[in-house]
Amino acid sequence: MSVALLTGKGPPSALYAGCSSLDHSELIFRENPHDYPHASCSVVTDPDDCLTVANTCLQKDNFYNFAKPWLGEGLVTGIVPIWKHHRKLLNPAFSQLVVDGFQGVFNSQARRLVKDMETEVGKGPFDQWAYTKRNALETICLTALGVDFCENSVLNSQYEHASEQMFNVLVERFQKFWLHSDFIYNWSSLKKKQERCLKILHNMSNTILKTRKASYLNNKKNGLEASTGTKFKAFLDLLLELSIEKGAFNDLEIREQVDTMIVGGHDTSAIVLMFTLVMIGSYPKVQLRIIEELYDIFGNDDRDVTKQDLSQLVYLEAVLKETMRVYPIVPVTARLLDRNVKLKNVTLTAGRTCGMFLYGVHRHAMWGPDAEEFKPERWLDPATLPDSPNAFAAFNMGRRICIGKTYAYLSMKTTLVHLLRHYRVQADHTKMVLKIDVMLKPECGHYISIEKR
C-alpha cells in the first residue's frame, strides 16, 4: 500500500507515537486514501512516492525544530534556504577522494576496537554497543573534525550520556503535545534537563572548534599549511577555511555543523555495526561465508584494509545492506507539504505533514514474499532486487540524502573486517526488543558473545 492516513485530530506527533514500538496498529491503512480526505497526516510507504515527496517538499516537519537548540541550522535541521547553501559548500568535504584519505584512521580505530573488546573474549554475552559507540565517537572526531579525544574518556563518556538523554528529551517532548508550546515547555522540568544536556554537548563542540581554530590560525600565522599536518583535510578544516578565507560561515554556524556531524556521524554508524554483529552472530552460515570471503582477500594476513580491498568485499557489503534494510536506523522521516503533491494514486494536500515510513519502504511488496527475512544473498543478484532503486533508503532519499553515506560504508566495512578476522561472534536476534528514540535502537537483546578465531 502506498499511503496510510492518520485521521485523528491530534498533533502530527501521532505519526511518531504510532510507530514507537513498530506496532502499525495506530496507522489506518487503506487501499483508497480518498476515503479519508480530512486526514491530519499522510504516511507514505511506496518507494517511488517517497522519492516524489522527498524531492518536491524539502522542508522538514516542525518536530525537527525541537532539536534546533542542539543542532541549530545544521544539515539535518536547517531550513531549506540555509540547507541548500550549506550543503553546496560542504559536499566537497565528503567526496570519495577526501573519504579515501581517512582509511588509515579507519584501520587504526578498528584495531583499537579489536583490542578493547579483547577483555570480553570467552566471558559470555556483553553489551557491544558500549564499545562501538565509543569507538565511532573517537573516529568521527579524528576524521571529520581532526581532533584526537581517544584518551579523554571523561569527556567522551559525558558526551555519550548527554546525547542519549537529549534524544530522550526530544521524544518525550514530541509525545506530550502540551509541551509543543515553547511557553509551556520553557517552564517544564524537561526543559531544565535539556539545558543540562546542552551544556555538555556544546562544551564538546566548542572545545573542538576552539582547539582546531587556534591551530589553524597559528599555522597560517607561521606560514605553514593551514591543515594541522594530517594526511587528509578534515571536515572542520574546510569549514574554517570557508569561514576565515571567504566569510562563508560564522562561529555559531560552524558549531552547528560540528554538532550535527558528531551526532550524525557516530551514533548512526555505531548502531548499524551493533545490529550487523547481532545478525552475523545469529546466522552461522552468513558468518562462515564472510570469513571465506575475508580469507580469499587477506589469507592469514592481518594487514590493513585498503581501498582496493573494500571494493572486493561484495558479500560483507551485502550483509551490511541487508542489516540496514531490516533495521533502518531512521525508520521514519517527515516533511511539511508546502504544495500539493501528486503521487501514483492520490494527491496529498498542502499544509499538512507527510511521513516517509522507511521501515515500510524496506518491507514493500516489491521486495517479494521474503521481505521480512534476513537474506544477504538477495544483494548479489540484481534480478532478486526490486526494480525501483528507491526501495532501499537506509541513508534517506532524494536531495536531502545523508551527506556521509560514503564515509559510513568505508568506516563500517573496515571495522567489520578487523573484528571478524579476530573474533567469532554469537548472538540471537530474536531476543531483540526495539524502540524508536528518534533513531531505531534496541531496548534489549542486542548482546553478543565473542571467541578468538
C-alpha positions in Angstrom: 0.0 0.0 0.0 1.2 3.5 -0.9 -0.4 5.7 1.7 -1.5 5.4 5.3 -3.8 8.1 6.7 -3.8 9.3 10.3 -7.4 10.5 10.9 -7.1 11.7 14.4 -7.4 15.4 15.2 -4.3 15.4 17.4 -0.9 16.9 16.5 1.4 15.3 14.0 3.2 13.6 16.9 0.7 10.8 16.4 2.7 9.9 13.4 5.7 9.0 15.6 3.8 7.8 18.6 2.0 5.2 16.4 5.4 3.8 15.3 7.2 4.0 18.7 7.1 0.2 19.1 7.0 -0.7 15.4 3.3 -1.5 16.0 1.3 -0.5 13.0 -2.0 -0.7 14.8 -2.1 3.1 15.2 -1.9 3.6 11.5 -5.1 3.2 9.4 -4.1 1.6 6.1 -6.5 1.8 3.2 -6.2 1.0 -0.5 -8.2 4.1 -1.3 -6.9 7.2 0.5 -9.7 9.3 -1.0 -12.0 7.8 1.7 -10.2 9.9 4.3 -10.0 13.5 2.9 -9.6 15.0 6.4 -6.5 13.1 7.5 -4.2 15.2 9.6 -1.1 13.3 8.3 -0.2 11.0 5.5 2.3 8.2 5.8 3.9 7.1 2.5 5.4 3.6 2.1 5.7 3.3 -1.6 9.4 3.8 -2.6 8.7 5.9 -5.7 6.0 8.0 -3.9 8.5 8.6 -1.1 11.1 10.0 -3.5 8.4 12.2 -5.1 7.6 13.7 -1.6 11.3 13.9 -0.7 12.3 15.9 -3.8 9.1 18.0 -4.0 9.0 19.2 -0.4 12.4 19.8 1.1 11.3 21.4 4.4 11.4 19.1 7.4 8.5 18.7 9.7 8.2 21.0 12.7 9.3 18.2 15.0 12.9 18.9 13.8 12.6 22.4 15.4 12.7 20.7 18.8 16.3 19.7 18.0 17.4 23.2 17.0 18.7 24.3 20.4 21.2 21.4 19.9 21.8 21.4 16.2 20.7 24.8 15.1 20.6 25.2 11.3 22.9 22.2 10.6 22.3 20.0 7.6 19.7 17.8 9.4 17.5 20.5 10.9 18.2 23.5 8.7 15.5 25.4 6.9 15.6 24.9 3.1 17.4 28.2 2.0 20.2 27.6 4.6 20.4 23.9 3.9 20.8 24.5 0.1 23.6 27.0 0.6 25.5 25.0 3.2 25.0 21.6 1.5 26.6 23.0 -1.7 29.6 24.3 0.3 30.1 21.1 2.3 29.7 18.5 -0.4 33.4 18.5 -1.3 34.3 17.6 2.3 32.7 14.2 1.8 33.8 13.4 -1.7 35.2 9.9 -2.4 38.7 11.4 -2.7 38.5 13.0 0.8 37.0 10.0 2.4 39.6 7.7 0.9 42.1 9.8 2.9 40.5 8.6 6.1 41.4 4.9 5.5 44.4 5.0 7.8 42.3 6.2 10.7 39.6 3.7 9.9 42.2 0.9 10.2 43.8 2.2 13.4 40.4 2.8 15.1 39.2 -0.7 14.0 42.4 -2.2 15.6 41.7 -0.2 18.7 38.2 -1.6 18.9 39.5 -5.2 18.5 41.9 -4.6 21.4 39.2 -3.0 23.6 36.8 -5.9 23.0 39.5 -8.5 23.9 38.6 -8.3 27.6 35.2 -9.8 26.7 36.6 -12.9 25.0 35.1 -16.1 26.4 33.1 -14.3 29.1 29.6 -14.7 27.5 27.1 -12.1 26.4 28.2 -8.4 26.8 26.9 -5.0 25.7 28.8 -4.5 22.4 27.1 -1.2 21.8 29.1 0.4 24.6 32.2 -0.4 22.6 31.0 0.5 19.1 29.6 3.8 20.3 32.7 5.0 22.0 34.9 3.9 19.0 32.6 5.6 16.5 32.7 8.9 18.5 36.5 8.8 18.6 36.6 8.0 14.9 34.4 10.9 13.8 36.4 13.3 16.0 39.7 12.1 14.4 38.5 12.2 10.8 35.7 14.7 10.2 36.9 17.0 13.0 40.6 16.4 13.0 40.7 16.3 16.9 42.0 13.4 19.0 39.8 12.7 22.0 40.7 9.0 22.2 42.4 9.3 25.6 39.8 11.8 27.0 37.5 9.1 28.4 35.7 11.5 30.8 34.7 13.9 28.1 33.7 11.1 25.8 31.5 9.3 28.4 29.9 12.6 29.4 29.1 13.3 25.7 27.7 9.8 25.1 25.4 10.0 28.2 24.2 13.6 27.3 23.4 12.7 23.7 21.4 9.7 24.8 19.5 11.9 27.3 18.9 14.5 24.7 17.3 12.0 22.3 15.0 11.0 25.2 14.1 14.7 25.8 13.2 15.1 22.1 10.9 12.1 22.0 9.3 12.9 25.3 8.5 16.5 24.3 7.1 15.2 21.0 4.8 12.7 22.6 3.4 15.3 25.1 1.5 17.6 22.9 1.2 20.3 25.6 5.0 20.7 25.6 4.9 21.6 21.9 4.2 25.2 23.1 7.5 26.9 23.8 5.9 29.0 26.5 4.8 25.9 28.5 7.9 23.9 27.6 10.2 26.7 29.0 8.7 26.2 32.4 8.9 22.4 32.4 11.4 20.1 34.2 12.1 18.6 30.8 13.5 22.0 29.6 15.8 22.0 32.6 17.0 18.5 31.7 17.6 19.7 28.1 19.7 22.7 29.3 21.9 20.3 31.4 22.5 18.1 28.4 23.2 21.0 26.0 25.8 22.4 28.4 27.8 19.1 28.0 27.1 18.7 24.2 28.0 22.2 23.3 31.1 22.1 25.5 32.3 19.2 23.3 31.7 21.0 20.1 33.0 24.4 21.4 36.2 22.7 22.7 36.7 21.1 19.3 36.1 24.4 17.4 38.4 26.4 19.8 41.2 23.9 19.6 41.1 23.5 15.8 40.7 27.2 15.1 43.6 28.1 17.2 45.8 25.6 15.4 44.5 26.8 12.0 45.3 30.4 12.8 48.7 29.6 14.3 49.8 27.6 11.3 48.6 30.4 9.0 50.4 33.0 11.0 53.6 31.0 10.7 53.2 30.4 7.0 52.5 26.7 7.5 49.9 24.5 5.8 46.6 25.6 7.3 45.7 22.0 8.0 47.3 20.5 11.1 49.7 18.2 9.3 47.4 15.2 8.9 47.3 13.4 5.6 43.7 14.4 4.9 41.7 17.6 5.2 39.2 17.2 8.0 35.6 18.4 7.6 36.3 21.1 10.2 39.3 22.3 8.2 37.1 23.0 5.3 34.6 24.9 7.5 37.4 27.0 9.0 38.8 27.7 5.5 35.5 28.8 4.2 34.9 30.9 7.3 38.3 32.6 7.6 39.2 32.9 3.9 35.8 33.5 2.4 33.5 34.5 5.3 31.0 31.7 4.4 30.4 30.7 8.0 30.4 32.4 11.3 31.5 30.6 14.5 27.9 29.7 15.5 27.2 28.2 12.1 30.4 26.2 12.3 29.5 24.9 15.7 26.0 23.8 14.5 27.6 21.8 11.7 30.1 20.3 14.1 27.3 19.3 16.4 25.4 17.8 13.5 28.4 15.9 12.3 29.3 14.5 15.7 25.8 13.1 16.4 25.1 12.1 12.8 28.5 10.5 12.3 29.0 8.4 15.4 25.6 7.3 16.7 24.3 6.0 13.4 27.4 4.1 12.5 27.6 2.6 16.0 24.0 1.3 15.8 24.4 -0.2 12.4 27.6 -2.0 13.5 25.7 -3.2 16.6 22.8 -4.6 14.5 25.1 -6.1 11.9 27.2 -8.0 14.6 23.9 -9.3 16.1 22.8 -10.6 12.7 26.1 -12.1 11.8 26.2 -13.9 15.2 22.6 -15.1 14.7 23.3 -16.7 11.3 26.4 -19.1 11.3 26.2 -19.7 7.6 26.3 -16.0 6.9 29.3 -15.7 9.2 31.1 -18.6 7.6 30.6 -17.1 4.1 32.0 -13.7 5.3 35.1 -15.5 6.7 35.6 -17.3 3.4 35.5 -14.0 1.6 38.0 -12.5 4.0 40.3 -15.4 3.6 40.1 -15.1 -0.2 41.2 -11.5 0.0 43.6 -11.4 3.0 44.6 -15.0 3.6 46.0 -15.3 7.1 47.5 -11.8 6.8 46.4 -9.2 9.5 47.3 -6.3 7.3 45.4 -3.1 7.0 42.3 -2.9 4.8 43.0 -0.9 1.5 40.7 0.9 -0.8 41.1 -1.9 -3.3 40.1 -4.5 -0.6 36.9 -2.6 0.1 35.7 -3.0 -3.5 36.2 -6.8 -3.3 34.1 -7.2 -0.1 31.0 -7.9 -2.0 29.3 -10.3 0.4 30.2 -8.3 3.5 28.6 -5.3 1.9 25.6 -7.4 1.1 25.3 -8.3 4.8 25.7 -4.7 5.8 23.0 -3.5 3.4 20.6 -6.3 4.4 21.0 -5.4 8.0 20.2 -1.7 7.2 17.2 -2.9 5.2 15.8 -4.9 8.1 16.8 -2.4 10.7 16.7 1.1 9.1 18.4 3.5 11.5 16.0 6.3 10.7 12.7 4.4 10.2 10.5 7.4 9.6 11.2 11.0 8.3 8.7 13.7 7.9 8.2 16.7 5.6 5.9 19.7 5.6 3.8 19.8 2.4 4.2 23.3 1.1 2.3 22.4 -2.0 0.0 19.7 -3.3 2.0 16.6 -4.2 0.6 14.2 -6.8 1.5 10.6 -6.1 0.6 7.4 -8.1 -2.9 7.1 -6.7 -3.6 10.2 -4.7 -2.8 13.9 -4.4 -1.5 15.0 -1.0 -2.9 18.3 0.1 -0.6 21.2 1.0 -0.3 22.4 4.6 -0.1 19.0 6.2 2.6 16.6 7.4 3.8 13.7 5.3 5.8 10.9 6.9 8.0 8.8 4.7 7.9 5.5 6.6 11.2 3.9 5.5 10.6 0.9 7.7 7.7 0.2 5.4 9.6 1.0 2.3 12.1 -1.7 3.2 9.3 -4.2 3.5 7.3 -3.1 0.5 5.7 -5.8 -1.8 8.4 -5.1 -4.4 10.9 -6.8 -2.1 9.0 -10.1 -2.6 7.3 -12.5 -0.2 10.5 -12.9 1.8 10.8 -9.2 2.6 10.7 -10.0 6.4 13.6 -12.4 6.1 17.3 -11.7 6.5 18.8 -12.8 3.2 22.1 -11.0 2.3 22.3 -13.0 -0.9 19.5 -11.0 -2.4 22.0 -8.2 -2.9 24.3 -10.4 -5.0 22.0 -10.8 -8.0 20.3 -7.7 -9.5 17.4 -9.9 -10.6 16.4 -10.6 -7.0 16.3 -6.9 -6.1 13.4 -4.5 -6.6 13.2 -2.8 -10.0 13.0 0.6 -8.2 16.3 1.9 -6.9 14.2 3.9 -4.3 13.3 0.6 -2.4 16.5 1.0 -0.3 16.6 4.2 1.7 19.0 3.4 4.6 20.5 6.8 4.1 17.2 8.5 3.3 16.5 9.5 -0.3 16.2 12.5 -2.6 18.1 15.7 -2.4 18.4 15.7 1.4 20.1 12.3 1.4 22.7 11.8 4.1 26.0 13.6 3.2 28.1 10.9 5.0 26.9 7.8 3.1 30.3 7.1 1.5 32.1 7.8 4.8 29.8 5.4 6.7 30.3 2.5 4.2 34.1 2.7 4.3 34.3 3.1 8.0 31.8 0.2 8.8 33.3 -2.3 6.3 36.8 -1.6 7.6 35.7 -2.1 11.2 33.9 -5.4 10.4 36.9 -6.8 8.6 39.1 -6.3 11.6 36.6 -7.6 14.1 35.7 -10.7 12.1 39.3 -11.6 11.4 39.9 -11.9 15.1 36.6 -12.9 16.7 33.8 -15.5 16.2 30.5 -13.9 17.1 27.4 -15.5 18.6 24.1 -13.7 19.2 20.3 -14.2 18.9 18.4 -11.5 17.0 15.1 -13.0 18.1 15.6 -11.7 21.6 15.9 -8.1 20.5 13.2 -5.6 21.5 13.3 -2.4 19.5 12.3 1.2 20.2 12.3 4.4 18.2 14.3 7.0 20.0 14.5 9.4 17.1 16.6 6.5 15.6 15.8 2.8 15.7 17.6 1.3 18.7 17.5 -1.9 20.8 15.7 -1.8 24.1 17.4 -5.1 25.0 18.5 -8.4 23.4 21.5 -6.9 21.4 24.2 -8.5 23.5 26.8 -10.7 21.7 29.5 -13.2 22.8 32.9 -13.4 21.1 35.6 -16.1 20.9 39.0 -15.8 19.3 39.4 -17.3 15.9 
